[in-house]
Amino acid sequence: MAIQFIEGDAPILRDAAAGRVLVVTSDAAADARREALCARGAELIEVPGDADGRIAFPTLLDALAARELTSVLLEGSAARSAALRGGHVQRIMAYVAPEPGATAEALWRRAEPEAAGAELAELALTKLDPEVFMTALVHGPQRSDPSGPR
């Protein structure tokens, strides 16, 4: 999973209209960084990290669920891939460029190659100009790695 860093002067912390800002951090994060984020109004969620300070995706989901947060937007292919491989995805959404003559299934496989092992149900496409917005429920095996979740 990609590691994202946020500084105490990040624009999202300066915009009161952004609402509540949660920052998930590992216990390995520097105290000064945590203090700077809290001083700017961020709410920190501290979870255990591995030896490198990385947070396992299931640990992150458990921490969010404990706060009754049940929907997560994942940006970046590494995060989405980890979530799909681990079987943590219930609904997937994507914006893709249209491809004349392509089936919905073909568009999905191009947009989300990690979903190749998943059964997709209730596929829906909405034509936007110039993109296509797609949603589907994810069922069945999702792991592209036969050894299971990492």
N, CA, C and O of each residue as an XYZ file, in Angstrom:
600
protein
N       0.845     -1.164      0.000
C       0.000      0.000      0.000
C       0.893      1.229      0.000
O       1.912      1.264      0.690
N       0.519      2.212     -0.755
C       1.302      3.441     -0.842
C       1.234      4.194      0.483
O       0.189      4.230      1.132
N       2.326      4.779      0.870
C       2.366      5.577      2.094
C       2.128      7.029      1.702
O       2.798      7.558      0.815
N       1.183      7.662      2.357
C       0.872      9.062      2.101
C       1.292      9.876      3.311
O       1.060      9.476      4.452
N       1.905     11.008      3.059
C       2.315     11.885      4.142
C       1.506     13.168      4.075
O       1.234     13.681      2.989
N       1.128     13.679      5.219
C       0.425     14.950      5.288
C       1.171     15.816      6.283
O       1.526     15.364      7.371
N       1.403     17.040      5.912
C       2.117     17.982      6.772
C       1.110     18.857      7.508
O      -0.054     18.940      7.118
N       1.564     19.504      8.568
C       0.697     20.360      9.370
C       0.151     21.556      8.629
O      -0.841     22.142      9.063
N       0.777     21.945      7.504
C       0.280     23.093      6.733
C      -0.468     22.667      5.476
O      -0.654     23.479      4.570
N      -0.902     21.403      5.402
C      -1.617     20.898      4.226
C      -2.881     21.710      3.996
O      -3.559     22.078      4.955
N      -3.213     21.998      2.724
C      -4.399     22.807      2.418
C      -5.682     22.281      3.044
O      -6.528     23.075      3.457
N      -5.849     20.976      3.125
C      -7.081     20.428      3.693
C      -7.247     20.825      5.155
O      -8.372     20.907      5.647
N      -6.151     21.071      5.849
C      -6.225     21.489      7.243
C      -6.496     22.983      7.379
O      -6.863     23.452      8.456
N      -6.316     23.730      6.293
C      -6.570     25.174      6.318
C      -7.983     25.510      5.896
O      -8.425     26.644      6.079
N      -8.701     24.557      5.338
C     -10.023     24.800      4.791
C     -11.081     24.304      5.770
O     -11.319     23.100      5.869
N     -11.713     25.217      6.486
C     -12.726     24.843      7.474
C     -13.896     24.124      6.811
O     -14.562     23.312      7.454
N     -14.156     24.406      5.539
C     -15.262     23.766      4.831
C     -14.981     22.289      4.564
O     -15.896     21.534      4.232
N     -13.727     21.875      4.706
C     -13.376     20.469      4.461
C     -14.016     19.560      5.498
O     -14.170     18.361      5.263
N     -14.386     20.116      6.633
C     -15.011     19.305      7.678
C     -13.968     18.564      8.496
O     -12.809     18.967      8.583
N     -14.409     17.486      9.081
C     -13.567     16.659      9.954
C     -12.471     15.982      9.128
O     -12.753     15.353      8.108
N     -11.243     16.114      9.569
C     -10.108     15.502      8.881
C      -9.510     14.444      9.799
O      -9.003     14.750     10.878
N      -9.578     13.185      9.347
C      -8.980     12.083     10.093
C      -7.655     11.720      9.451
O      -7.555     11.620      8.229
N      -6.658     11.527     10.262
C      -5.345     11.097      9.780
C      -4.998      9.811     10.519
O      -4.892      9.797     11.745
N      -4.822      8.737      9.763
C      -4.429      7.465     10.367
C      -2.909      7.415     10.363
O      -2.266      7.657      9.342
N      -2.355      7.102     11.509
C      -0.906      7.065     11.644
C      -0.503      5.828     12.434
O      -1.295      5.264     13.189
N       0.728      5.426     12.243
C       1.225      4.294     13.026
C       1.881      4.814     14.292
O       2.165      6.004     14.423
N       2.112      3.910     15.208
C       2.769      4.278     16.452
C       4.220      4.688     16.224
O       4.885      5.151     17.150
N       4.719      4.521     14.994
C       6.098      4.902     14.672
C       6.213      6.360     14.221
O       7.327      6.849     14.030
N       5.099      7.061     14.048
C       5.137      8.450     13.579
C       5.799      9.349     14.622
O       5.665      9.135     15.827
N       6.505     10.343     14.137
C       7.212     11.271     15.027
C       6.219     12.094     15.844
O       5.188     12.528     15.330
N       6.540     12.305     17.122
C       5.668     13.085     18.011
C       5.447     14.492     17.470
O       4.330     15.007     17.535
N       6.486     15.120     16.941
C       6.367     16.494     16.434
C       5.367     16.562     15.285
O       4.596     17.517     15.191
N       5.373     15.575     14.427
C       4.434     15.549     13.296
C       3.000     15.387     13.809
O       2.085     16.069     13.347
N       2.819     14.483     14.762
C       1.483     14.281     15.333
C       0.974     15.554     16.004
O      -0.184     15.934     15.833
N       1.840     16.202     16.759
C       1.454     17.438     17.455
C       1.081     18.529     16.462
O       0.120     19.262     16.692
N       1.817     18.651     15.371
C       1.528     19.671     14.356
C       0.171     19.423     13.705
O      -0.587     20.363     13.465
N      -0.133     18.173     13.422
C      -1.425     17.843     12.812
C      -2.575     18.121     13.775
O      -3.601     18.671     13.376
N      -2.408     17.747     15.026
C      -3.457     18.006     16.034
C      -3.661     19.508     16.234
O      -4.792     19.967     16.393
N      -2.572     20.267     16.225
C      -2.669     21.717     16.400
C      -3.476     22.359     15.272
O      -4.087     23.409     15.473
N      -3.486     21.746     14.096
C      -4.234     22.270     12.951
C      -5.648     21.696     12.876
O      -6.378     21.985     11.928
N      -6.045     20.886     13.861
C      -7.409     20.403     13.912
C      -7.635     18.991     13.407
O      -8.773     18.522     13.387
N      -6.589     18.308     13.003
C      -6.758     16.932     12.530
C      -7.033     16.012     13.712
O      -6.507     16.206     14.808
N      -7.856     15.021     13.472
C      -8.103     13.985     14.468
C      -7.221     12.798     14.098
O      -7.341     12.255     12.999
N      -6.341     12.392     15.003
C      -5.424     11.297     14.716
C      -5.999      9.975     15.185
O      -6.575      9.873     16.269
N      -5.834      8.978     14.356
C      -6.194      7.616     14.692
C      -4.887      6.837     14.656
O      -4.324      6.610     13.585
N      -4.407      6.430     15.817
C      -3.136      5.719     15.884
C      -3.389      4.218     15.929
O      -4.153      3.724     16.758
N      -2.736      3.510     15.026
C      -2.845      2.054     14.972
C      -1.441      1.468     14.939
O      -0.490      2.157     14.568
N      -1.304      0.210     15.322
C       0.024     -0.400     15.295
C       0.542     -0.528     13.857
O      -0.207     -0.832     12.929
N       1.817     -0.291     13.712
C       2.456     -0.466     12.408
C       3.390     -1.655     12.444
O       3.679     -2.208     13.504
N       3.864     -2.044     11.254
C       4.839     -3.129     11.207
C       6.226     -2.567     11.526
O       6.338     -1.422     11.963
N       7.257     -3.337     11.319
C       8.619     -2.911     11.644
C       9.034     -1.657     10.870
O       9.882     -0.893     11.331
N       8.430     -1.444      9.683
C       8.748     -0.262      8.871
C       7.776      0.889      9.113
O       7.869      1.925      8.454
N       6.841      0.719     10.055
C       5.862      1.759     10.337
C       4.655      1.726      9.417
O       3.790      2.598      9.499
N       4.587      0.726      8.539
C       3.455      0.623      7.612
C       2.251      0.043      8.341
O       2.382     -0.723      9.295
N       1.077      0.432      7.860
C      -0.172     -0.006      8.475
C      -0.827     -1.040      7.566
O      -1.022     -0.790      6.377
N      -1.163     -2.189      8.120
C      -1.834     -3.235      7.347
C      -3.259     -2.779      7.039
O      -3.923     -2.181      7.885
N      -3.720     -3.063      5.827
C      -5.039     -2.616      5.397
C      -6.154     -3.102      6.330
O      -7.022     -2.302      6.678
N      -6.172     -4.374      6.751
C      -7.222     -4.802      7.684
C      -7.203     -4.012      8.996
O      -8.258     -3.739      9.569
N      -6.025     -3.648      9.465
C      -5.904     -2.852     10.690
C      -6.517     -1.472     10.486
O      -7.216     -0.956     11.358
N      -6.247     -0.882      9.326
C      -6.823      0.419      8.989
C      -8.350      0.331      8.947
O      -9.036      1.177      9.520
N      -8.881     -0.690      8.272
C     -10.334     -0.845      8.184
C     -10.963     -1.047      9.554
O     -12.029     -0.495      9.829
N     -10.323     -1.826     10.415
C     -10.842     -2.035     11.764
C     -10.894     -0.714     12.543
O     -11.859     -0.445     13.258
N      -9.852      0.102     12.399
C      -9.810      1.389     13.104
C     -10.919      2.313     12.609
O     -11.534      3.020     13.407
N     -11.179      2.316     11.319
C     -12.246      3.155     10.771
C     -13.623      2.619     11.163
O     -14.522      3.394     11.490
N     -13.786      1.309     11.132
C     -15.073      0.702     11.510
C     -15.401      0.988     12.976
O     -16.568      1.158     13.327
N     -14.393      1.040     13.819
C     -14.614      1.346     15.234
C     -15.191      2.748     15.408
O     -15.800      3.051     16.434
N     -14.997      3.596     14.410
C     -15.553      4.954     14.426
C     -16.804      5.058     13.555
O     -17.259      6.152     13.221
N     -17.349      3.892     13.194
C     -18.552      3.773     12.381
C     -18.399      4.385     10.985
O     -19.369      4.871     10.404
N     -17.185      4.355     10.458
C     -16.931      4.775      9.084
C     -16.930      3.515      8.228
O     -16.099      2.626      8.418
N     -17.851      3.444      7.301
C     -18.030      2.204      6.543
C     -17.733      2.357      5.057
O     -17.902      1.399      4.302
N     -17.301      3.515      4.623
C     -17.006      3.730      3.212
C     -15.638      4.381      3.098
O     -15.346      5.365      3.779
N     -14.809      3.827      2.236
C     -13.451      4.329      2.066
C     -13.193      4.544      0.584
O     -13.462      3.659     -0.229
N     -12.679      5.704      0.230
C     -12.272      5.988     -1.137
C     -10.793      5.671     -1.255
O      -9.970      6.245     -0.542
N     -10.457      4.764     -2.148
C      -9.056      4.394     -2.360
C      -8.591      4.975     -3.681
O      -9.181      4.711     -4.729
N      -7.544      5.759     -3.625
C      -6.951      6.298     -4.833
C      -5.569      5.693     -4.978
O      -4.841      5.538     -3.997
N      -5.220      5.362     -6.177
C      -3.916      4.766     -6.431
C      -4.045      3.267     -6.576
O      -4.713      2.603     -5.784
N      -3.409      2.759     -7.577
C      -3.587      1.339     -7.895
C      -3.047      0.411     -6.813
O      -3.583     -0.682     -6.627
N      -2.010      0.811     -6.099
C      -1.457     -0.075     -5.064
C      -2.466     -0.294     -3.942
O      -2.632     -1.420     -3.472
N      -3.140      0.764     -3.510
C      -4.132      0.632     -2.443
C      -5.323     -0.200     -2.906
O      -5.797     -1.073     -2.179
N      -5.803      0.073     -4.117
C      -6.939     -0.696     -4.633
C      -6.563     -2.159     -4.800
O      -7.344     -3.045     -4.453
N      -5.391     -2.415     -5.321
C      -4.949     -3.799     -5.522
C      -4.876     -4.546     -4.204
O      -5.330     -5.687     -4.113
N      -4.310     -3.917     -3.181
C      -4.210     -4.561     -1.870
C      -5.590     -4.855     -1.303
O      -5.810     -5.916     -0.719
N      -6.513     -3.929     -1.471
C      -7.872     -4.125     -0.961
C      -8.573     -5.258     -1.695
O      -9.253     -6.073     -1.071
N      -8.417     -5.318     -3.004
C      -9.043     -6.387     -3.787
C      -8.429     -7.742     -3.461
O      -9.149     -8.719     -3.256
N      -7.096     -7.802     -3.413
C      -6.424     -9.068     -3.102
C      -6.817     -9.587     -1.732
O      -6.923    -10.796     -1.524
N      -7.033     -8.674     -0.801
C      -7.365     -9.076      0.555
C      -8.838     -9.395      0.759
O      -9.231     -9.827      1.843
N      -9.659     -9.190     -0.268
C     -11.083     -9.488     -0.149
C     -11.861     -8.458      0.652
O     -12.877     -8.797      1.259
N     -11.407     -7.198      0.668
C     -12.025     -6.156      1.482
C     -12.987     -5.256      0.723
O     -13.514     -4.301      1.293
N     -13.223     -5.539     -0.545
C     -14.023     -4.633     -1.377
C     -15.421     -5.201     -1.575
O     -15.584     -6.366     -1.936
N     -16.427     -4.365     -1.334
C     -17.815     -4.755     -1.572
C     -18.379     -4.087     -2.824
O     -19.158     -4.697     -3.556
N     -17.996     -2.856     -3.066
C     -18.468     -2.112     -4.229
C     -17.263     -1.383     -4.823
O     -16.422     -0.844     -4.104
N     -17.205     -1.381     -6.120
C     -16.102     -0.717     -6.793
C     -16.675      0.286     -7.788
O     -17.682      0.020     -8.444
N     -16.023      1.435     -7.890
C     -16.447      2.488     -8.799
C     -15.223      2.997     -9.545
O     -14.124      3.046     -8.994
N     -15.421      3.371    -10.794
C     -14.286      3.860    -11.581
C     -14.773      4.787    -12.690
O     -15.872      4.624    -13.219
N     -13.950      5.742    -13.023
C     -14.156      6.573    -14.204
C     -13.195      6.064    -15.260
O     -12.005      5.910    -14.984
N     -13.682      5.799    -16.458
C     -12.824      5.300    -17.528
C     -13.125      6.034    -18.828
O     -14.201      6.603    -19.014
N     -12.156      6.002    -19.705
C     -12.370      6.554    -21.040
C     -13.227      5.575    -21.834
O     -13.024      4.363    -21.751
N     -14.181      6.091    -22.602
C     -15.031      5.179    -23.378
C     -14.232      4.473    -24.469
O     -13.225      4.984    -24.959
N     -14.701      3.304    -24.829
C     -14.070      2.519    -25.888
C     -15.195      1.987    -26.773
O     -15.947      1.108    -26.352
N     -15.319      2.507    -27.986
C     -16.428      2.090    -28.855
C     -16.511      0.570    -29.006
O     -15.516     -0.088    -29.310
N     -17.690      0.031    -28.793
C     -17.921     -1.399    -28.982
C     -17.516     -2.272    -27.816
O     -17.764     -3.478    -27.843
N     -16.897     -1.700    -26.784
C     -16.448     -2.508    -25.645
C     -17.632     -2.848    -24.754
O     -18.525     -2.025    -24.552
N     -17.635     -4.053    -24.226
C     -18.663     -4.455    -23.273
C     -18.344     -3.846    -21.911
O     -17.225     -3.397    -21.663
N     -19.345     -3.838    -21.037
C     -19.126     -3.337    -19.680
C     -18.026     -4.135    -18.995
O     -17.173     -3.569    -18.311
N     -18.050     -5.451    -19.181
C     -17.039     -6.313    -18.563
C     -15.634     -5.952    -19.062
O     -14.691     -5.905    -18.273
N     -15.495     -5.699    -20.353
C     -14.186     -5.340    -20.912
C     -13.700     -4.006    -20.346
O     -12.518     -3.848    -20.039
N     -14.613     -3.055    -20.211
C     -14.226     -1.769    -19.624
C     -13.759     -1.946    -18.186
O     -12.789     -1.315    -17.764
N     -14.449     -2.807    -17.425
C     -14.046     -3.070    -16.044
C     -12.661     -3.672    -15.985
O     -11.819     -3.236    -15.200
N     -12.427     -4.649    -16.794
C     -11.130     -5.335    -16.741
C      -9.996     -4.402    -17.132
O      -8.876     -4.543    -16.640
N     -10.276     -3.452    -18.013
C      -9.254     -2.465    -18.380
C      -9.050     -1.473    -17.237
O      -7.916     -1.105    -16.932
N     -10.144     -1.037    -16.603
C     -10.063     -0.038    -15.533
C      -9.504     -0.616    -14.234
O      -8.734      0.043    -13.534
N      -9.894     -1.842    -13.921
C      -9.516     -2.469    -12.653
C      -8.986     -3.872    -12.909
O      -9.688     -4.845    -12.635
N      -7.763     -4.008    -13.430
C      -7.248     -5.342    -13.743
C      -7.166     -6.257    -12.531
O      -7.231     -7.477    -12.682
N      -7.024     -5.700    -11.337
C      -6.955     -6.529    -10.131
C      -8.292     -7.196     -9.827
O      -8.345     -8.147     -9.047
N      -9.378     -6.705    -10.439
C     -10.695     -7.302    -10.215
C     -10.917     -8.517    -11.108
O     -12.015     -9.072    -11.138
N      -9.893     -8.930    -11.826
C     -10.041    -10.029    -12.790
C     -10.518    -11.317    -12.143
O     -11.222    -12.091    -12.791
N     -10.164    -11.579    -10.894
C     -10.584    -12.813    -10.242
C     -11.895    -12.687     -9.498
O     -12.354    -13.650     -8.883
N     -12.506    -11.514     -9.545
C     -13.741    -11.288     -8.800
C     -14.956    -11.455     -9.691
O     -14.908    -11.212    -10.897
N     -16.038    -11.874     -9.072
C     -17.319    -11.900     -9.764
C     -17.963    -10.538     -9.547
O     -18.164    -10.114     -8.409
N     -18.284     -9.859    -10.633
C     -18.907     -8.549    -10.532
C     -20.395     -8.684    -10.804
O     -20.802     -9.379    -11.735
N     -21.202     -8.024     -9.998
C     -22.652     -8.076    -10.163
C     -23.191     -6.653    -10.216
O     -22.535     -5.710     -9.773
N     -24.366     -6.515    -10.750
C     -25.036     -5.220    -10.838
C     -24.153     -4.162    -11.483
O     -24.058     -3.039    -10.989
N     -23.506     -4.524    -12.588
C     -22.693     -3.560    -13.306
C     -23.578     -2.444    -13.829
O     -24.625     -2.699    -14.425
N     -23.160     -1.213    -13.608
C     -23.916     -0.062    -14.098
C     -22.944      0.922    -14.734
O     -21.875      1.196    -14.188
N     -23.319      1.442    -15.877
C     -22.510      2.432    -16.569
C     -23.321      3.700    -16.754
O     -24.496      3.655    -17.118
N     -22.684      4.825    -16.499
C     -23.302      6.121    -16.730
C     -22.379      6.887    -17.658
O     -21.218      7.134    -17.331
N     -22.905      7.263    -18.821
C     -22.084      8.007    -19.777
C     -22.001      9.461    -19.344
O     -23.015     10.139    -19.182
N     -20.797      9.915    -19.163
C     -20.501     11.311    -18.872
C     -19.673     11.808    -20.047
O     -19.164     11.001    -20.826
N     -19.535     13.067    -20.184
C     -18.743     13.557    -21.305
C     -17.424     14.078    -20.769
O     -17.439     15.089    -20.067
N     -16.318     13.480    -21.038
C     -16.041     12.451    -22.038
C     -15.875     11.050    -21.448
O     -15.538     10.123    -22.184
N     -16.103     10.864    -20.137
C     -15.813      9.582    -19.500
C     -17.057      8.737    -19.284
O     -18.179      9.157    -19.564
N     -16.823      7.534    -18.778
C     -17.888      6.641    -18.358
C     -17.660      6.353    -16.873
O     -16.552      6.004    -16.465
N     -18.718      6.502    -16.067
C     -18.652      6.183    -14.648
C     -19.262      4.804    -14.478
O     -20.375      4.554    -14.940
N     -18.533      3.898    -13.810
C     -18.976      2.517    -13.675
C     -19.019      2.133    -12.203
O     -18.159      2.539    -11.421
N     -20.032      1.343    -11.828
C     -20.113      0.796    -10.482
C     -20.469     -0.683    -10.577
O     -21.108     -1.115    -11.537
N     -20.061     -1.440     -9.595
C     -20.405     -2.866     -9.534
C     -20.227     -3.361     -8.100
O     -19.421     -2.833     -7.334
N     -20.995     -4.379     -7.766
C     -20.785     -5.097     -6.514
C     -19.743     -6.170     -6.772
O     -19.700     -6.747     -7.858
N     -18.910     -6.438     -5.790
C     -17.845     -7.430     -5.933
C     -18.223     -8.657     -5.108
O     -18.485     -8.557     -3.910
N     -18.247     -9.807     -5.762
C     -18.555    -11.076     -5.101
C     -17.474    -12.087     -5.443
O     -16.732    -11.913     -6.410
N     -17.391    -13.125     -4.662
C     -16.519    -14.235     -5.019
C     -15.060    -13.957     -4.764
O     -14.702    -12.932     -4.185
N     -14.219    -14.875     -5.198
C     -12.778    -14.749     -4.943
C     -12.220    -13.528     -5.635
O     -12.516    -13.257     -6.799
N     -11.401    -12.794     -4.893
C     -10.806    -11.573     -5.427
C      -9.292    -11.654     -5.460
O      -8.642    -10.781     -6.035
N      -8.734    -12.654     -4.873
C      -7.290    -12.708     -4.748
C      -6.638    -13.098     -6.065
O      -6.912    -14.164     -6.616
N      -5.778    -12.226     -6.560
C      -5.038    -12.562     -7.763
C      -3.787    -13.362     -7.406
O      -3.169    -13.977     -8.275
N      -3.418    -13.354     -6.136
C      -2.255    -14.091     -5.661
C      -2.752    -15.349     -4.975
O      -3.412    -15.251     -3.941
N      -2.458    -16.538     -5.515
C      -2.982    -17.764     -4.933
C      -2.529    -18.025     -3.506
O      -3.125    -18.860     -2.826
N      -1.499    -17.342     -3.032
C      -1.037    -17.567     -1.670
C      -1.916    -16.852     -0.646
O      -1.744    -17.048      0.557
N      -2.854    -16.026     -1.108
C      -3.787    -15.369     -0.195
C      -3.362    -13.971      0.132
O      -2.462    -13.430     -0.510
N      -3.998    -13.361      1.136
C      -3.728    -11.964      1.479
C      -2.315    -11.785      1.974
O      -1.716    -12.684      2.564
N      -1.805    -10.614      1.721
C      -0.443    -10.296      2.181
C      -0.505     -9.421      3.392
O       0.533     -9.041      3.933
